Amino acid sequence: MDIRRLQITGGSSLTVTLPKEWTTAMKLNRNDSVRVAPQPNGTLMITADLAEDSVRRAREFDATSCTNPTFLFRSLIGAYIAGYTEITVSSKFRLAPFVRTVVRDFSQMTIGQEVMEETDRMIRIRDLLNPNELPFDNTLKRMYVITRSMHEDAITAVLSRDQKLASDVVAEDRDVDRLEWLVARQSNMLMRNANLLLRSGLSLSSITGHAVVSRIIERIADHAVRIATNAIVLSDHPLEQEVADRLREASAFSVGVFDRAVNSFFSHDMALANRTIEEVKQADALAEAVHTLALSQPAGPAVALGYIAESVRRLGEYAGDIAEAVINDVVERSE
């Protein structure tokens, strides 16, 4: 840490010199501008007044010896989440057909990514989305609506033995994934670029909070998929009325806990968040009742019902995690 003393200039103004190493790295010269922004925690952020183009970052992947489509796809997603705005996939020879398929799937599953240049040996993808164009709150609300609908549809598929509805739930998980990737990407870009952060008007703690909640909602969606998958297994096994009633009750309660947790997040309501956390135990108990009834079923249905009961329980517990994040955030805001 470099400690510098304040000096008086002009009779009343306090000044401090900037580290030479930093000004050199930022290519700053006499009369250049810098941005000075006070932070909520009392610190002062000084950034070079860089142009918009400074946001752009490029990454290239060599697919010459790549034979694993899954690995290539994961690499592209990793670059997307890391905030690279230009991604190139190249090869010393003609690109393998699977490479083009992976790139097409990647551009379709991510938001703002388009193929801008393509030859037989190279594909270049560019980001057409400004990180500040999609507010975090809007993205999270959409994730919440889709995930809530997925859970309710999955339970309906179990109770009605509707395989088509269950398959639709599994397909919807793709939308939640791409939104969660978007939040992670925006978070990384804002935290890496001080100018973007200043223009967003968000604090680092707020960005982190949104990223955490988006990850929790994505996991809740994964459990909706788990319920839907087991609904297909149960489609040939009608549920006893008591089991169906208990499952319906446990699911409705956990969804309610989820609703209140998300509401407390957007309203910054610490009291509501605290009440929500207190409800998690009841959600656990209702899910456990379903699990107990599942033990009296034949082996196949018993296992599927056990997985479903566990996912209903996890919905309530993940909602409690959101509520805990709300309390942590409100406490920090009030400091």
C-alpha positions in Angstrom: 0.0 0.0 0.0 1.3 3.4 -1.0 0.5 6.2 1.5 0.6 9.8 0.2 0.3 13.1 2.1 -2.3 15.7 1.2 -0.9 19.1 0.1 -2.4 22.5 -0.1 -2.5 24.4 -3.4 -4.0 27.7 -4.2 -4.5 28.5 -0.6 -7.3 26.1 0.2 -7.5 23.2 -2.2 -6.1 19.8 -1.1 -4.3 17.7 -3.7 -2.6 14.3 -3.8 -0.2 13.0 -6.5 -1.0 9.9 -8.5 1.4 6.9 -8.6 3.8 7.2 -11.6 3.4 3.5 -12.4 -0.4 3.8 -12.6 -0.4 6.9 -14.8 2.1 5.2 -17.1 0.1 2.0 -17.4 -3.1 4.1 -18.1 -1.1 6.2 -20.7 -2.0 9.4 -18.9 -0.2 12.7 -19.7 -0.4 16.3 -18.5 -3.9 17.8 -18.9 -5.6 14.4 -19.5 -8.8 13.8 -17.6 -9.6 11.2 -14.9 -12.9 10.4 -13.2 -13.2 10.8 -9.5 -16.2 9.2 -7.8 -16.9 8.9 -4.0 -18.1 5.5 -3.0 -20.7 4.6 -0.4 -18.1 3.0 1.9 -16.1 6.2 2.1 -13.4 5.3 -0.5 -12.6 7.4 -3.6 -12.5 5.8 -7.0 -10.2 7.4 -9.6 -10.3 6.0 -13.1 -8.8 7.0 -16.4 -11.4 8.7 -18.7 -11.2 5.9 -21.2 -13.1 5.6 -24.4 -16.0 3.2 -24.9 -13.8 0.9 -27.0 -11.8 0.1 -23.9 -14.6 -2.3 -22.9 -13.8 -4.6 -25.8 -11.7 -7.7 -25.0 -10.8 -10.5 -27.5 -10.2 -14.2 -27.0 -9.2 -16.8 -29.5 -9.5 -20.6 -29.3 -7.4 -23.0 -31.5 -9.7 -25.8 -32.7 -7.0 -27.5 -34.8 -6.7 -30.5 -32.5 -10.0 -30.2 -30.7 -12.2 -33.3 -30.9 -14.5 -32.8 -28.0 -17.6 -30.6 -28.8 -18.7 -30.4 -25.2 -15.3 -29.0 -24.1 -15.4 -26.4 -26.9 -18.9 -25.3 -26.0 -17.9 -25.0 -22.3 -14.9 -22.9 -23.3 -17.1 -20.6 -25.3 -19.5 -20.2 -22.4 -16.5 -19.5 -20.1 -15.3 -16.7 -22.4 -18.8 -15.3 -22.6 -19.2 -15.2 -18.8 -15.7 -13.7 -18.4 -16.9 -10.8 -20.5 -15.0 -11.2 -23.7 -16.6 -9.2 -26.5 -14.9 -10.8 -29.4 -14.4 -14.6 -29.6 -12.6 -16.3 -32.5 -12.5 -20.0 -33.2 -9.7 -20.9 -35.7 -7.9 -23.8 -37.1 -4.7 -24.4 -39.1 -6.9 -26.6 -41.4 -10.5 -26.6 -42.4 -12.8 -26.4 -39.4 -14.5 -29.7 -38.5 -18.3 -29.7 -39.1 -19.0 -30.1 -35.3 -17.1 -26.8 -34.6 -19.6 -24.9 -36.7 -22.5 -26.7 -34.9 -21.1 -25.8 -31.5 -20.6 -22.2 -32.5 -24.2 -22.0 -33.8 -25.5 -23.5 -30.6 -23.5 -21.1 -28.6 -24.8 -18.0 -30.4 -28.3 -19.3 -30.0 -28.1 -20.0 -26.3 -26.4 -16.8 -25.3 -27.7 -13.2 -25.5 -26.1 -10.6 -27.8 -23.6 -13.0 -29.5 -23.6 -13.0 -33.3 -21.3 -14.5 -35.9 -19.8 -11.5 -37.8 -17.1 -13.2 -39.9 -16.6 -16.8 -41.2 -14.2 -18.6 -43.4 -13.4 -22.3 -43.8 -10.7 -21.9 -41.1 -12.1 -19.3 -38.8 -15.3 -18.0 -37.2 -15.5 -14.7 -35.3 -18.2 -13.9 -32.9 -18.9 -10.4 -31.5 -21.0 -9.1 -28.7 -23.7 -6.6 -29.8 -25.1 -5.9 -26.3 -24.1 -3.1 -24.0 -23.7 -4.4 -20.4 -25.9 -1.6 -19.1 -28.8 -2.1 -21.6 -30.4 -4.9 -19.6 -30.9 -4.0 -15.9 -30.2 -6.7 -13.5 -33.6 -6.4 -11.9 -35.4 -7.0 -15.2 -33.3 -10.1 -15.8 -33.8 -11.5 -12.3 -37.6 -10.9 -12.5 -37.8 -12.8 -15.7 -35.7 -15.7 -14.3 -38.1 -15.8 -11.3 -41.2 -15.8 -13.4 -39.9 -18.6 -15.6 -38.6 -20.7 -12.7 -41.8 -20.4 -10.7 -43.8 -21.4 -13.7 -41.5 -24.4 -14.3 -42.0 -25.6 -10.7 -45.7 -25.3 -10.8 -45.9 -27.0 -14.2 -43.6 -29.8 -13.0 -45.9 -30.6 -10.0 -48.9 -30.4 -12.3 -47.2 -32.9 -14.6 -46.7 -35.3 -11.7 -50.3 -35.0 -10.5 -51.9 -35.3 -13.9 -49.3 -37.7 -15.4 -48.7 -35.3 -18.3 -45.5 -36.3 -20.1 -45.8 -33.5 -22.6 -45.9 -30.8 -19.9 -43.0 -32.5 -18.1 -40.9 -32.3 -21.3 -41.8 -28.7 -21.7 -40.5 -27.9 -18.3 -37.2 -29.6 -19.1 -36.9 -27.5 -22.3 -37.6 -24.2 -20.4 -34.5 -24.7 -18.3 -32.5 -23.5 -21.3 -34.0 -20.0 -20.9 -33.1 -19.8 -17.2 -29.5 -20.9 -18.0 -29.0 -18.2 -20.7 -30.3 -15.5 -18.3 -28.1 -16.7 -15.5 -25.1 -16.6 -17.8 -26.1 -13.1 -18.8 -26.1 -11.9 -15.2 -22.7 -13.6 -14.5 -21.3 -11.9 -17.7 -22.6 -8.5 -16.8 -21.3 -8.8 -13.3 -17.8 -9.7 -14.5 -17.7 -6.9 -17.0 -18.9 -4.2 -14.5 -16.4 -5.4 -11.9 -13.5 -5.4 -14.3 -14.3 -2.0 -15.8 -14.5 1.0 -13.5 -16.1 3.3 -16.1 -18.8 0.8 -16.9 -19.5 0.5 -13.2 -19.8 4.2 -12.8 -22.2 4.5 -15.7 -24.3 1.7 -14.3 -24.9 3.5 -11.0 -24.6 0.2 -9.1 -22.4 -0.6 -6.2 -20.1 -3.7 -6.1 -22.2 -5.2 -3.3 -25.4 -4.8 -5.3 -23.8 -6.5 -8.3 -22.6 -9.3 -6.2 -26.0 -9.7 -4.6 -27.8 -10.0 -7.9 -25.2 -12.5 -9.1 -25.7 -14.6 -6.0 -29.5 -14.6 -6.3 -29.5 -15.4 -10.0 -27.4 -18.4 -9.2 -29.8 -19.6 -6.6 -32.8 -19.1 -8.9 -31.0 -21.2 -11.6 -30.5 -24.0 -9.1 -34.2 -23.9 -8.2 -34.9 -24.2 -11.9 -32.7 -27.3 -12.0 -34.8 -28.9 -9.3 -38.0 -28.1 -11.3 -36.3 -30.1 -14.1 -35.6 -32.9 -11.6 -39.3 -33.0 -10.6 -40.4 -33.0 -14.3 -37.9 -35.8 -15.1 -39.4 -37.9 -12.3 -42.9 -37.0 -13.4 -42.2 -38.9 -16.6 -41.1 -41.9 -14.5 -44.4 -41.7 -12.5 -46.6 -41.3 -15.5 -47.6 -45.0 -15.5 -48.2 -45.0 -11.7 -51.3 -43.1 -10.4 -50.7 -41.4 -7.1 -52.8 -42.2 -4.1 -55.0 -39.3 -3.1 -53.2 -38.7 0.2 -49.8 -38.6 -1.5 -51.2 -36.2 -4.2 -52.7 -33.9 -1.5 -49.6 -33.8 0.5 -47.4 -33.1 -2.5 -49.7 -30.3 -3.6 -49.7 -28.8 -0.2 -45.9 -29.0 0.2 -45.3 -27.6 -3.2 -47.7 -24.6 -2.8 -46.1 -23.7 0.5 -42.5 -23.8 -0.9 -43.6 -21.7 -3.8 -45.1 -19.2 -1.4 -41.8 -19.1 0.5 -40.0 -18.5 -2.8 -42.4 -15.7 -3.7 -41.9 -13.9 -0.4 -38.1 -14.3 -0.6 -38.0 -12.7 -4.0 -40.4 -10.0 -3.0 -38.1 -9.2 0.0 -35.1 -9.0 -2.4 -36.7 -6.4 -4.7 -38.3 -4.4 -1.9 -35.2 -4.6 0.4 -37.7 -5.7 3.2 -35.6 -7.1 6.0 -38.6 -8.0 8.2 -40.2 -9.9 5.3 -36.9 -11.7 4.6 -36.7 -12.7 8.3 -40.3 -14.1 8.3 -39.4 -16.0 5.1 -36.4 -17.7 6.8 -38.7 -18.8 9.7 -41.0 -20.5 7.2 -38.3 -22.8 5.8 -38.6 -25.2 8.7 -42.3 -25.7 7.9 -41.5 -26.2 4.2 -39.0 -28.9 5.2 -41.6 -30.6 7.4 -44.2 -30.7 4.6 -41.7 -32.1 2.1 -40.6 -34.7 4.7 -44.2 -35.8 5.0 -44.3 -36.5 1.3 -41.1 -38.4 1.5 -42.4 -40.6 4.4 -45.5 -41.5 2.3 -43.3 -42.3 -0.6 -41.7 -45.1 1.5 -44.9 -47.1 1.4 -45.0 -47.1 -2.4 -43.6 -49.7 -4.7 -39.8 -49.4 -5.3 -39.9 -47.5 -8.6 -42.5 -44.9 -7.7 -41.0 -44.6 -4.2 -37.6 -43.5 -5.5 -39.2 -41.0 -8.0 -41.4 -39.6 -5.3 -38.4 -39.3 -2.9 -36.5 -37.3 -5.5 -39.5 -35.0 -6.0 -40.0 -34.5 -2.3 -36.3 -33.6 -2.0 -36.6 -31.0 -4.8 -39.7 -29.4 -3.2 -37.7 -29.2 0.1 -34.7 -27.6 -1.7 -37.0 -25.0 -3.2 -37.9 -23.8 0.3 -34.3 -23.9 1.4 -33.0 -22.0 -1.6 -35.7 -19.4 -1.0 -34.3 -19.1 2.6 -30.9 -18.5 1.1 -32.3 -15.6 -0.9 -33.9 -14.2 2.2 -30.5 -14.4 4.1 -28.8 -12.6 1.2 -31.5 -9.8 1.6 -30.8 -9.4 5.3 -27.0 -9.2 4.6 -27.5 -6.6 1.9 -29.9 -4.4 3.9 -27.6 -4.5 6.9 -24.7 -3.3 4.7 -26.9 -0.6 3.1 -28.0 0.8 6.5 -24.4 1.1 7.7 
